[in-house]
Amino acid sequence: MSRWRAAGHLEHKDLGVDYAIGIDLGGTTAKMLAVTPKGRVIGRAVAPTADATWRKHVLRAFRSLVADVDGALQWVGVAAPGLPAPDGRSIAVMPERLPGLEGLDWQEFLGTRFKVPVVNDAQGALLGETWLGAARGSQDVILLTLGTGVGGAILADGQLLRGKIGRAGHLGHVTVDPDGPSDICQMPGSLEDAIGDCTIVSRTGGRFKTTKALVDAAAGGDAEARRIWRQSVRLLAIAIASFVNVIDPEIVVIGGGIAKSGPALFGPLRRDLAKYEWRPGGARVSVLPARLGDRAGAFGAARQGMV
């Protein structure tokens, strides 16, 4: 059973507690957590977002959650796909998905008395993992989400790295094969295309439709599946070693569906990193699986609201 519940359901109530709501907006659902400043969940809700009426459902779920939590709402934050606007109040660029998201001022939309900061969904997941997850308390962290595509975010000296227009952290769109085909950001042979589910059919000559099927076949002794999987992991290791040289993180957190491959991913990845990572004085970066699962973005959004 999903840990998410219909709007209004609470695990328990706390009289008079100050709390934040974190909203993690996705292409099929919006997940919401009511969270205390110490990270304790006191309520949760979910709203569908798959059609053009998604805003109505999100607003109804938000209001219902506020009404049902016995406490004082003090902060709200949002994590959503796309490039956040420079003022942090909305998503500036998100073509072809979630109509009405671009330019939506979340403070006005939700009707709160305080500013509602908006971050990219990968940034939200990173903030969640550095607050309560695999990189708790760390100041220099890279997050990679391996799924249909490859998302990323960077925390440097305790601050989100955003860049001039919000592009910073799109780590899936770096080149690992200069002779490869262009990806959706015009990058040839990108990391996203090397390991994301978006190319699994083409990478395997049509044999597999998911990375899980490829990994299972490799584990079962299929030599060709093992070759393809090992090459994908090798390219991931090369990309991470490159990120380490540029960003110098303490921890690299890896989440997303492909991270559920567990030892089949992290075993060869760590061996490959031993070949490629520059380790002056014996220093090495910790590569860890994400801990918060599908709650990371909502936790991170809530945390950003409190800042």
Secondary structure, DSSP 8 states (H G I E B T S, - for coil): --S--BTT--S---TTEEEEEEEEE-SSEEEEEEE-TT--EEEEEEEE-SSTTHHHHHHHHHHHHHHHS-EEEEEEEEEESSEE-TTSSSEEE-TTSSTT-BT--HHHHHT-SS---EEEHHHHHHHHHHHHSTTTT-SSEEEEEESSSEEEEEEETTEE---SSS-TT-GGGSBS-TTS-B-TTS-BTBHHHHHSGGGHHHHTTTS-SSHHHHHHHHHTT-HHHHHHHHHHHHHHHHHHHHHHHHH--SEEEEESGGGGGTHHHHHHHHHHHHHHS--GGG---EEEE-SSGGGHHHHHHHHHHH-
